[in-house]
Amino acid sequence: MSYSVSCPAIVAFDNMVPKNFNPSYKHPLYFIRKGLYRKISLYAPQLKGKLLDFGCGEKPYQSLFTHITEYIGLDYNGEGHDHQNEAVDVYYDGKTIPFENESFDSVFTSEVFEHVFGLQEILPEINRVMKPGAQILLTCPFAWEEHEMPVDYARYTQFALRDMLEKNGFNIVLIDKNGHFMSALHQLFVLYIHDHWMHQVPVLSKFNLFKKLVRQIGIPLMNMGFSLVESFWPKSDRFYLNTIVIAEKMAKPN
């Protein structure tokens, strides 16, 4: 589904999003994190009123929702993720969201659904606490390594997300993607260099100078170099980094 929206003025709030989620070329996750930042910045103004950040963690993107009247972060305190020093307002038990029916005007959830075992069981709960016509903005990884183990359960295609949302009381407003075939391959290669060469290859991982050269020179050069040639690659979005969805809670039938 095509969807047109003007890009909001986000420059004033750039420095309020943590650098780890709005990174420079030096960051090994530059393409996935920068792409997500841009997509969330683009679509955040569509959400209104009282917002629930489902799986909020440290609320890295909260500053992009300055127009929201109330911002509440919900998370699950379980294995795979340490919530120490995070900005969680309310914890839930993984099954029941502890809010009344129709409590929220909007919901935001980023890179969380892959960590929810039995997603179709929690989608009705998310729907329940949303007002009719309320919108949810969600992002999910499509091409990514296992992470936050062992609580990493799924990679969803856009078709699976559409099907699950529509079966649980939502209408799809838009589906978008972060990245394309070559940017995903590049990002995964940089991740491999950073995670495997620097930490798991015994001969190399012992040398701090090697690690420093990779972090300070190698990764920035790889990322800047790919940025320079990215526009020349034929684009294919059959393989990409993240799926972005906006869906709307269906109004109750009369």
Secondary structure as GFF3:
##gff-version 3
##sequence-region A 1 254
A	DSSP	three_ten_helix	11	16	.	.	.	ID=ss1
A	DSSP	alpha_helix	30	43	.	.	.	ID=ss2
A	DSSP	three_ten_helix	44	46	.	.	.	ID=ss3
A	DSSP	beta_strand	50	54	.	.	.	ID=ss4
A	DSSP	three_ten_helix	62	65	.	.	.	ID=ss5
A	DSSP	beta_strand	70	76	.	.	.	ID=ss6
A	DSSP	beta_strand	90	92	.	.	.	ID=ss7
A	DSSP	beta_strand	104	110	.	.	.	ID=ss8
A	DSSP	three_ten_helix	113	115	.	.	.	ID=ss9
A	DSSP	alpha_helix	119	128	.	.	.	ID=ss10
A	DSSP	beta_strand	130	141	.	.	.	ID=ss11
A	DSSP	alpha_helix	158	167	.	.	.	ID=ss12
A	DSSP	beta_strand	170	178	.	.	.	ID=ss13
A	DSSP	alpha_helix	181	192	.	.	.	ID=ss14
A	DSSP	pi_helix	193	197	.	.	.	ID=ss15
A	DSSP	alpha_helix	198	200	.	.	.	ID=ss16
A	DSSP	alpha_helix	202	205	.	.	.	ID=ss17
A	DSSP	alpha_helix	208	213	.	.	.	ID=ss18
A	DSSP	pi_helix	214	218	.	.	.	ID=ss19
A	DSSP	alpha_helix	219	229	.	.	.	ID=ss20
A	DSSP	three_ten_helix	230	232	.	.	.	ID=ss21
A	DSSP	beta_strand	242	249	.	.	.	ID=ss22
###
